Every structure is written in structure tokens, then in C-alpha cells.
Amino acid sequence: MSADEKEYAPFKHDGDTLRIGIIGYGIRGTQLMKAAGFVPPKTIQQYKDDAAKDSSNKRYSDFLEQDDLNIRITGVCDLFDVHAQDAMAAAANIGREGIGGQMGPTPKRYQNYQDMLASDDIDAVIIASPDHWHAQMTIDAAKAGKHVYAEKGFSLRPEENYTIRDAVKSSGITYQLGHQGRQTESYLKAKEAIDKKLIGKINLIEVCTNRNSANGT
């Protein structure tokens, strides 16, 4: 490990390691795995190469500064082979290495999420599937005794909300619905300005999101 890498050594947690399964490794699954500390070696290599060319590029150093959450990805589920292979490479990259670095154990690949939920070496799942699968996968994971992180959309139909609630309560699992936008710096700064009364009396607030773009849904 280089001196720069040592400078950004991640924080180490005590306690048992949580074993995670990722369901879906498309755009959002890739982002959530990165947030958890797992990125494929080819992406890390690109980060390093970009940093070497431009000293203001902090993507590599910022990633190294992420805390070690004391988790391991022990299973990945995606129907697409390329996505699954990238997820497995990211999961095995426990040292946050570039190309040619030393890798950890390769997780098991599943093509059916139900098989993952039946596995004894999965404690919790990150659900990064398309929105219309969130409710059913959450319910099935809860019934299987797996803790769940999933994002909005919560469900497609109001009655599913109650089914999810009942499944989570009866199983006793820990469930988190992701609303990461609330932690976006622009929102925090806006709240700070309001709290400090820097912008006077507010009569109207307008917000928008990428859902209004061609890439939205």
C-alpha cells in the first residue's frame, strides 16, 4: 500500500461482519455497491489513472476515505451476465484495488433472487431492482428473515404498503427505505439558509428532479 493509500486508511469497526446480498447491479446497484465500499478493479484503475493526470480529481481519494462498514458481499443476483460479473468483481475487491491487485473471495452468483433469500450465508439484502419489483422482493426477504435496504418507489399500489409493513413487523427484521436525496448537500444548505433566516420570508418553494428528463420514469 502506498503512502497516499495509508493516509486514507478506512475506519475499522468491531463486531460481527454483516453478509450482504445485492439484488440487481444496474445503474443504481452499481452506485449502492460503491457507497458500501465495493467497486470493480477496472473502475478503481480508472479512478487512479484520472487522479494521476489531474491532481484536482479526487474520486479515488474520496473513495478511499469511505469508512469500512464491516460488511461483505456474499451473493449477487442479476439476470445479465455482464452485470453479474462486474458485481462479483466489485464484491471480491475488498482491498479497493486496481487492476492486478489482490482480491478476496468471489461471491456466489444467483439468477433467481428467491435462491439468494434461501441461502444461509446472507444476512441482509440490498434491493436495487427496477421499482416494480421493490415491494414483492421486500416482502419475500422479510419472510425469509433477511434484513432489507430498498429505495423508493416503495410500492406500486396502496395495499402493498400494508403488506410490506405487516411482513416487516411480523418477521422482526430491520428495514430501511432509502431517501438519499434528503442528504444531498444542496438541500442541507437550503435548510441552513432557512433556519438562519438568510433569505427572508418564504412564500413558494419549487423543486424538480431527473424524473422530468428523458432518462426519468
N, C-alpha and C positions, 0 to 999 in steps of 0.2 A: 504493500500500500504506500502510495506517495505521501509526501508531506502535506500536500493540499488535501488529499483524501482523509488523512488523520485529523486535520483541522476541522473537518465536517463529520467526524465520527458520530453516528446516531446514538441517541439516548437508549439505554438498555433497561428493560422492565424486569421486575421479579415476577414469580408466579408461573403457572402452567401456560404453555403455548396453546393458543386457540387455533384449531384446524378449520380452515375455511374452504368452501366450495364456491366457485364462480359459475353462475348460470348466464351465459351469453358473453361473448367477447367481441362485440362490435365497437362502435364509436364510444358509447358510454361505458361499456365493460372495460375497455382499454383505459379510460380515464379513471375509473374507480380502482382498478388494479394499481395504477400509478400512485393514486392517493394513499393506497395501502402499503406502498413501498416496493412494488414489483413491476419491472419494465424489461422487455426483451433486450438481450445484449446488443442487437443491431441498433436499437434506439439509443441506448446508452452511448454506444460508439459515436453515433451522430451528434449527441449532446457534447461529447468530449472534443470531437473534431471542430464543431462550431465554436466552442469556447477557445480552442487553440487559435482560431482565425480571428476571433473578435473578443477582446478582453471584457467588453461590456455585456457579453452574452452570459447570463447567469443560470441558464436552465440546468446545467449539470451541477453546479454548486448548490442551487436551491433544492434540487432533488436529494443530494447527499445530506442536506440539513434536515430532511424529514425524519421524525422520530421512528425508531424501531418499535412497532406496535406489538411485538411479541406474538405474531401470527405466522402461520404457514399456509400456503395454498396447496391442499392435498387432493383437490379434484377440480377439473374444468369440464364444462359441458357446453358444446356448441355443435350445431349440425354441419357447419362449414369446416373442412379440414384445415384450410389456411388459418382461419381464426383460432381453431383449437390448438394448432401447432405453435402459434405465436403466444397464446395464453400459457401453454406448458413451458415454453422457453422463459417467459416472464416469471412464472412461479418458481422455476428452478434457479433463477438468478438472485439467490438470497444475499449475495455479496455485492449486488448492484454493480456488476462487472460489465465491461465492454466485450467486444468480440475476442474470443480466445481466453477469457477468464475462467476461473474455477466455478463450476456450477454445483448446486445442491441436488437433492433428489427430484426426479421428474414426477409430477403428479399424475394420477390416473385420469384418462380422458373418458368422458361419458357422452353418449349420443342421445340419451334419454334422461331427463332430469330426475325422474322417479327412481332410476337406478342409483343416482347420486344420493338421493334422500334416504335410501335404504342402507347406505354404507355406514359402517361403524367408525370410520376414521374421519368423519365430517361432523364438526360441532355446530357450525353455522354456515349460512349461505348468503352470498351477495347476489341479489336478483337483478340482472342487467339485461333482461329480455325485452322485446317490444312491449309497449304499455298494456296491450290487451291480454298479456299473459300474467301480469303482476298479481292480480287477485288470486287466481287459481294456484299459482306456484306458492304464494304466501300461505294459503290455506293448507296445501299439501305439506309444505315444510313444517308448519306448526304441528300438524297431526303426526308428523314423523319425529317431533321433538327437536327440530333444528332451529336455532336462533336465526333471525332474519333481518337483513338490511335490504330495503327496497325503496324505490323512489316513486314520486307521482308520475303518471296517474295511479291513484290509489285503487280505483276500480272503474269499470265502465257503467255499472248500474247501481243505484242506491241500495238495493237489497244485498248486494255483495259486501257492502261496508259492514253490515251487521254479521254476516257470515265470517268475515275476516276477524272482527272483534271477538266473536264467540270462540273461534278456533285458537286465537292467541291466548285468551283468558283461560280456557279450559286446559290448554297444554302447559301453561306456565312458562313459555319461552320468553326471551327478550326480543322485542320487535322495535325496529326504528324505521320510521318513514322519512326519507331524505328530502329536505328542503334546503339544499345547499345555497340557493340564491340568497337566502337571508343572511349568509355570512359574507356576501360579496362586499368588497371594500367600499364601493360607491354608495351602497345602502347604509353602511355603517357611518360613513361621512355625512350623509344626508341627515341621519338621525342625530348625529352630534351637532350639526348646524341648527337643527330644530330645537334641541334641548338647550343650546346656548342662546337661543333667540337671535341668531345672527341674520336671519332673513325676514324678520317681521312676522306679521300675522299671515297664516296660510289659508287661502280660500279654495284652492284647487290643486290636486296632485294628479298627474298623468304619468303612466308608466307603459312600457312596451317590452316585448321580448322577441326572440328569434322565431317564435311560433307564427309571427306575421310574415315571415320570409318564405321564399321558395323551398327552403330546407326545413321549414316547420311542419307541424301536423295539424 
